[in-house]
């Protein structure tokens, strides 16, 4: 600086060595003006550099935000970025689409709990938010689908919330749970069936072994009176053997139906004659139980094309059940209504009926309804399963209506023609 002052003094000096003040003042003014111009140029350059730097920083920030937005939008899971106060800073396309399908799309700045309440109205948003922020995952039911919501905390206090679609996993869990319940139910039914079969088989076997041993050992001697008793024992052995044959036939028939080995032989016959033959077979049972068998009620053409032997087994099973579960003095009847295309058969009784909770399972294999009641009656619980199998093989349907202590009606719908039955066969 002193060099500049010395130069100015020399420039303003007169020949006699004195200083020209006016010249010095003018010179200093020009120097100041030059300094001021340079300062302004420097300030302007600094400002331009600052603006350029700010623009560059803003561009980098915009680029980073755009890249983050693009990255989030590329993710299939709905996501939301939250501030430390749990307000929405940004959401990806998946979250926008998901929220738009609810009450309204997500908006920046609104509390995330409001969006959560809109997405899953049945969920307590406060409790769900608290669980997520504590590191737990929360199940949300959103628009008929299931999502697993979780939150990640950032160092600045903000959060990222993501929703993972777990609908398929949830459905698989439901299917597995249903399969597990079905397997457990089937296992219980089979255990019940084995216990029932054990009882049903032991009873006639004990009679066969006991009576045959008495006859073989001639415990009553060889008198005519003794041989008369032995004859009664022989009849008991025959009846017990016949009961065993029926039990085994039921099991084998159900096995054939399940495996597809049961074959139908289609023929034209009168349903009236089939009902008469079936009633005759169960009449001894009805007389022992003092149950009245009413005459057949028939409306329409009695001719039908089907497997007569199989349908006879159906009617005998239904009539036998009706008689077995009808108290003394009750009634059993068969009603047939035949139209042009279909024939409807109803077996009605005034028996003990079936409780509502057991109706849905009565046609299932091994099912005997209320086990406490079923234990008082003979049978494996396979009769109605065989009935359903044979009817469905004919292209028909079977169902029942029942009220406890009033009675039961079993309805069968069959096609009168043979086309459906033949295709089933």
C-alpha positions in Angstrom: 0.0 0.0 0.0 2.9 2.4 0.9 4.3 1.8 -2.6 1.0 3.0 -4.2 1.0 6.1 -2.0 4.7 6.9 -2.8 3.9 6.5 -6.5 1.0 8.9 -6.3 3.1 11.4 -4.4 5.8 11.3 -7.0 3.1 11.7 -9.7 1.7 14.8 -8.0 5.1 16.5 -7.2 6.0 19.8 -8.8 9.4 20.5 -10.3 10.3 22.6 -7.2 9.5 19.5 -5.0 6.2 20.7 -3.6 3.0 18.5 -3.9 0.1 19.5 -6.2 -2.8 18.7 -3.9 -5.4 18.9 -6.5 -3.5 16.5 -8.8 -2.9 14.2 -5.8 -6.6 14.3 -4.9 -7.7 13.5 -8.5 -5.2 10.7 -8.7 -6.4 9.2 -5.4 -10.0 9.5 -6.6 -9.2 7.6 -9.8 -7.4 5.0 -7.8 -10.4 4.5 -5.4 -12.8 4.3 -8.3 -10.6 1.6 -9.9 -10.5 -0.3 -6.5 -14.3 0.0 -6.2 -14.9 -1.2 -9.7 -12.6 -4.2 -9.1 -14.4 -4.9 -5.8 -17.8 -4.8 -7.5 -16.4 -7.1 -10.2 -15.1 -9.4 -7.5 -18.4 -9.4 -5.6 -20.3 -10.1 -8.7 -18.0 -13.0 -9.6 -18.4 -14.4 -6.1 -22.1 -14.0 -6.2 -22.2 -15.8 -9.6 -20.1 -18.6 -8.3 -22.3 -18.9 -5.2 -25.4 -19.0 -7.4 -23.8 -21.6 -9.7 -22.7 -23.6 -6.6 -26.3 -23.4 -5.2 -27.8 -24.4 -8.5 -25.3 -27.3 -8.8 -26.1 -28.4 -5.2 -29.9 -28.1 -6.0 -29.4 -30.1 -9.2 -27.5 -32.8 -7.3 -30.3 -32.8 -4.7 -33.0 -33.1 -7.3 -31.1 -35.8 -9.1 -30.7 -37.7 -5.8 -34.4 -37.3 -4.9 -35.4 -38.4 -8.4 -33.2 -41.4 -8.2 -34.6 -42.3 -4.8 -38.2 -41.8 -6.2 -37.4 -43.9 -9.2 -35.9 -46.6 -7.0 -38.9 -46.6 -4.7 -41.3 -46.6 -7.7 -39.5 -49.6 -9.1 -40.3 -51.6 -6.0 -43.5 -53.6 -6.2 -44.2 -53.2 -2.4 -46.1 -50.1 -1.3 -43.7 -47.8 0.6 -43.9 -44.4 2.4 -41.1 -42.2 3.7 -42.0 -40.5 7.0 -40.6 -37.6 9.0 -39.7 -37.9 12.7 -43.2 -36.7 13.4 -44.7 -39.5 11.4 -45.9 -37.3 8.6 -45.7 -38.5 5.0 -42.7 -37.1 3.1 -43.1 -39.2 0.0 -44.7 -42.4 -1.3 -43.9 -44.7 -4.1 -46.2 -45.5 -7.0 -47.4 -48.8 -5.4 -48.5 -47.0 -2.3 -50.2 -44.3 -4.4 -52.1 -46.9 -6.4 -53.0 -48.8 -3.2 -54.3 -45.8 -1.3 -56.1 -44.5 -4.4 -58.1 -47.7 -4.4 -59.3 -46.9 -0.9 -60.8 -43.6 0.3 -58.2 -41.2 -1.2 -54.6 -41.3 -2.4 -51.8 -40.6 0.0 -50.8 -36.9 0.3 -47.5 -35.5 1.3 -47.5 -33.9 4.7 -50.5 -35.7 6.2 -50.0 -38.0 9.2 -49.3 -41.6 8.2 -51.9 -42.8 10.7 -54.6 -41.2 8.6 -53.5 -43.2 5.6 -53.2 -46.3 7.7 -56.8 -45.8 9.0 -58.0 -45.4 5.4 -56.2 -48.5 4.1 -57.2 -50.8 7.0 -60.3 -49.4 8.7 -60.6 -52.5 10.9 -57.1 -52.0 12.3 -56.4 -49.8 15.3 -53.9 -47.3 13.6 -52.4 -46.1 16.9 -51.6 -49.6 18.1 -50.4 -50.7 14.6 -48.1 -47.7 14.4 -46.7 -48.3 17.8 -45.9 -51.9 17.0 -44.3 -51.0 13.7 -42.1 -48.3 15.2 -41.0 -50.7 17.9 -39.7 -53.1 15.3 -42.7 -55.5 15.0 -44.5 -56.5 11.8 -48.2 -55.9 11.6 -50.8 -57.8 9.5 -53.2 -55.5 7.6 -56.3 -56.5 5.7 -56.4 -54.0 2.7 -59.0 -54.3 0.0 -59.5 -58.1 0.3 -55.7 -58.8 0.5 -53.3 -59.3 3.3 -50.2 -57.1 3.8 -47.3 -57.3 6.4 -46.4 -53.8 7.4 -43.0 -52.9 8.9 -40.9 -49.7 9.6 -37.2 -48.9 9.4 -35.8 -46.0 11.4 -33.2 -43.6 9.9 -30.4 -41.8 11.7 -32.2 -38.4 11.2 -35.3 -39.8 13.1 -37.4 -40.4 10.0 -38.9 -43.8 9.0 -39.5 -45.9 5.9 -42.7 -48.0 6.0 -43.1 -50.9 3.6 -46.1 -53.2 3.0 -45.4 -56.7 1.7 -48.3 -58.6 0.1 -48.6 -61.9 1.9 -52.0 -62.9 0.6 -50.8 -66.1 -1.1 -48.9 -67.1 2.0 -52.1 -66.3 4.1 -54.2 -68.4 1.7 -51.7 -71.3 1.9 -51.8 -71.1 5.7 -55.6 -71.2 5.5 -55.6 -74.2 3.1 -53.1 -76.0 5.3 -55.1 -75.3 8.4 -58.3 -76.6 6.6 -56.4 -79.6 5.4 -55.1 -80.3 8.9 -58.6 -80.0 10.4 -59.9 -82.3 7.6 -57.2 -84.8 8.3 -57.8 -84.7 12.0 -61.6 -85.1 11.4 -61.0 -88.0 9.1 -58.7 -89.6 11.6 -61.4 -89.2 14.3 -64.0 -90.6 12.0 -61.9 -93.6 11.1 -61.1 -94.2 14.8 -64.8 -94.1 15.6 -65.5 -96.4 12.6 -62.9 -98.9 13.9 -64.4 -98.9 17.3 -67.8 -99.4 15.8 -66.7 -102.1 13.5 -64.9 -103.8 16.4 -68.1 -103.9 18.4 -70.3 -104.9 15.4 -67.9 -107.7 14.5 -67.4 -109.0 18.0 -71.1 -109.3 18.8 -72.0 -111.8 16.1 -68.6 -113.6 16.3 -69.2 -114.2 20.0 -72.6 -115.6 19.2 -71.2 -117.8 16.5 -68.3 -119.1 18.6 -70.4 -119.5 21.8 -73.4 -121.4 20.2 -71.2 -123.5 17.9 -69.1 -124.5 21.0 -72.3 -125.5 22.8 -73.4 -127.6 19.8 -70.0 -129.2 19.2 -69.6 -130.1 22.9 -73.2 -131.2 23.2 -73.4 -129.5 26.6 -77.1 -130.1 26.8 -76.8 -133.8 26.0 -78.3 -135.8 23.1 -82.0 -135.8 23.9 -84.6 -134.7 21.4 -85.2 -131.6 23.6 -81.5 -130.8 23.5 -81.4 -131.1 19.8 -84.4 -128.7 19.5 -82.3 -126.2 21.5 -79.3 -126.9 19.3 -81.5 -126.1 16.3 -82.3 -122.7 17.8 -78.5 -122.2 18.4 -77.9 -123.1 14.7 -80.4 -120.4 13.6 -78.6 -117.8 15.8 -75.3 -118.8 14.2 -76.9 -118.4 10.8 -78.3 -115.0 11.7 -75.0 -113.8 13.1 -73.2 -115.0 10.0 -75.6 -113.2 7.8 -75.1 -110.0 9.9 -71.3 -110.4 9.4 -71.9 -110.8 5.6 -73.9 -107.6 5.5 -71.2 -105.7 7.4 -68.5 -106.9 5.1 -70.6 -106.2 2.0 -71.1 -102.6 3.1 -67.4 -102.1 3.6 -66.6 -103.7 0.2 -69.3 -101.7 -1.6 -68.0 -98.4 -0.2 -64.5 -99.4 -1.2 -65.7 -100.1 -4.8 -67.5 -96.8 -5.0 -64.5 -94.8 -3.8 -62.1 -96.6 -6.1 -64.4 -96.4 -9.2 -64.7 -100.2 -9.4 -68.5 -100.2 -8.8 -70.2 -100.8 -12.1 -73.8 -100.1 -13.0 -76.0 -102.4 -15.2 -78.7 -100.2 -16.7 -82.1 -101.6 -17.4 -85.7 -100.5 -17.6 -87.9 -101.5 -14.7 -90.9 -100.3 -12.6 -89.9 -98.3 -9.5 -93.2 -99.5 -7.9 -92.1 -103.1 -8.0 -88.6 -102.1 -6.7 -90.2 -100.3 -3.8 -92.5 -103.3 -3.1 -89.5 -105.7 -3.1 -87.6 -103.4 -0.7 -90.5 -103.1 1.7 -90.8 -106.9 1.8 -87.1 -107.2 2.8 -87.4 -104.8 5.7 -90.9 -106.0 6.9 -89.5 -108.5 9.4 -87.4 -105.8 11.0 -90.4 -103.4 11.1 -92.6 -106.1 12.7 -90.0 -106.7 15.4 -89.9 -103.0 16.1 -93.6 -102.6 15.8 -93.2 -99.9 13.1 -95.9 -99.6 10.4 -94.9 -99.6 6.8 -97.3 -97.5 4.8 -98.3 -98.3 1.1 -96.3 -96.7 -1.7 -97.6 -93.3 -2.8 -96.9 -93.0 -6.6 -97.5 -90.2 -9.0 -96.7 -90.4 -12.7 -95.1 -93.1 -14.9 -93.3 -95.8 -12.7 -90.8 -96.8 -15.4 -87.2 -95.8 -15.0 -83.9 -96.7 -16.6 -81.2 -97.4 -14.0 -79.3 -100.2 -12.2 -82.2 -102.0 -10.4 -79.9 -104.0 -8.0 -78.0 -100.9 -6.9 -81.2 -98.8 -6.4 -82.7 -101.7 -4.5 -79.7 -101.5 -2.2 -80.3 -97.7 -1.8 -84.0 -98.2 -0.9 -83.3 -101.1 1.5 -80.6 -99.0 3.3 -82.9 -96.0 3.6 -85.9 -98.1 4.8 -83.7 -100.1 7.2 -82.4 -96.9 8.7 -85.9 -95.4 8.9 -87.2 -98.5 10.7 -84.2 -98.7 13.0 -84.5 -95.2 14.2 -88.3 -95.1 14.5 -89.8 -95.9 17.9 -92.6 -98.4 18.4 -95.8 -97.2 16.9 -94.1 -95.0 14.3 -94.6 -95.0 10.6 -92.3 -95.3 7.5 -93.4 -94.7 3.9 -92.1 -94.2 0.4 -93.3 -91.5 -1.9 -92.4 -91.4 -5.6 -93.2 -88.6 -8.0 -92.2 -89.1 -11.6 -92.0 -86.3 -14.2 -90.9 -86.3 -17.8 -87.2 -86.0 -17.2 -86.7 -86.7 -13.5 -88.0 -89.0 -10.8 -88.2 -88.0 -7.1 -88.2 -90.6 -4.3 -88.8 -89.7 -0.7 -88.4 -92.1 2.3 -90.1 -90.6 5.3 -90.2 -91.7 8.9 -91.6 -90.5 12.2 -88.4 -91.4 14.1 -86.0 -89.8 16.5 -84.6 -87.3 13.8 -81.2 -85.8 13.4 -79.8 -82.8 15.3 -78.9 -79.8 13.2 -75.2 -80.0 14.0 -75.0 -83.6 12.6 -77.0 -83.0 9.3 -74.0 -81.8 7.3 -72.0 -85.0 7.9 -74.6 -87.7 7.8 -73.6 -88.8 4.2 -69.9 -88.9 5.1 -68.2 -92.3 5.5 -68.0 -93.7 9.0 -70.2 -90.9 10.3 -73.0 -92.0 12.8 -74.2 -88.6 14.0 -74.5 -88.5 17.8 -72.3 -91.4 19.0 -74.2 -91.7 22.2 -77.4 -92.4 20.3 -75.7 -94.5 17.6 -74.3 -96.9 20.1 -77.8 -98.1 20.9 -78.3 -99.2 17.3 -76.5 -101.7 15.1 -74.6 -100.5 12.0 -71.3 -99.2 10.7 -72.4 -95.7 9.7 -71.7 -96.5 6.0 -75.2 -96.9 4.7 -75.9 -93.3 3.8 -72.4 -93.0 2.2 -73.2 -95.9 0.0 -76.6 -94.4 -0.9 -75.0 -91.1 -1.9 -72.3 -92.9 -4.0 -74.9 -95.0 -5.9 -77.3 -92.1 -6.5 -74.5 -89.8 -7.8 -73.2 -92.6 -10.1 -76.7 -92.4 -11.6 -76.3 -88.7 -12.2 -78.7 -87.9 -9.3 -78.6 -86.1 -6.0 -79.6 -87.0 -2.4 -80.3 -84.8 0.6 -82.4 -84.9 3.8 -84.5 -82.8 6.1 -84.9 -83.8 9.7 -86.1 -82.5 13.1 -85.3 -84.2 16.4 -88.2 -86.2 17.8 -90.4 -85.5 14.7 -88.8 -87.5 11.9 -86.6 -87.5 8.8 -87.2 -87.3 5.1 -84.5 -88.4 2.7 -85.0 -87.1 -0.9 -83.5 -88.7 -4.0 -83.6 -87.0 -7.5 -82.9 -89.3 -10.4 -82.9 -88.8 -14.2 -85.5 -91.1 -15.7 -83.4 -91.7 -18.8 -80.3 -93.8 -19.0 -77.9 -91.3 -20.6 -76.5 -89.8 -17.4 -76.4 -93.2 -15.7 -74.6 -94.8 -18.6 -72.0 -92.0 -18.7 -71.5 -92.5 -14.9 -71.2 -96.2 -15.4 
